[in-house]
Amino acid sequence: MYLDSAKKTEIFSQYGKSATDTGSVESQVALFTFRIKHLTEHLKENHKDFGTARALTKMVGRRRKLLKYLYNKDINRYRELIKALGLRK
């Protein structure tokens, strides 16, 4: 499987406050970003997989909402996160 508990713990420890910090906005956005990249690669090979395409669209919307929340709450944390994840150009 592409996302096991060890990989999740690694993502949470890198972007969250600790390895068990699953609720912070930064860790959730990082997890969504990892999953979005994986689904994007899947859809490049399986372009007729409409269920995955819909799930990808919903996931991007959830990440966008979390980033908007973080932007309004603390713009410095937002800027650090998008720089670390490489989301904006």
Secondary structure by P-SEA (a helix, b strand, c coil): ccccaaaaaaaaaaccccccccccaaaaaaaaaaaaaaaaaaaaacccaaaaaaaaaaaaaaaaaaaaaaaaccaaaaaaaaaaacccc
